[in-house]
Amino acid sequence: MSIGLGIFLIVVGAILTFALNVDATWIDLDLVGYLLMGAGVVVTLIGIVLLVRKRQTVTTVRTSVDPRTGTRVDQRATESDPLP
């Protein structure tokens, strides 16, 4: 979701900066556009970093001997962090 929001901010900022030629005396639309594009880049980069970060996994191995057959039994359980 953050990658999509970042792209949206970049597009809106580019439209305000390069496509609109409105003369508003109380606000500089070029500056607002550049700020939105910068915020969009930051949000997109944060989204990519969170997407590719390594999730932590814990593997537990339990070894025991089966009393009936005398053979070794290995049990493995892997748990990973839930998605945010």
ABEGO torsion letter per residue (X at the ends): XAAAAAAAAAAAAAAAAAABBBBBAABBAAAAAAAAAAAAAAAAAAAAAAAABBBBBBBBBBBBBBAAAGBBBBBBBBBBBBBX
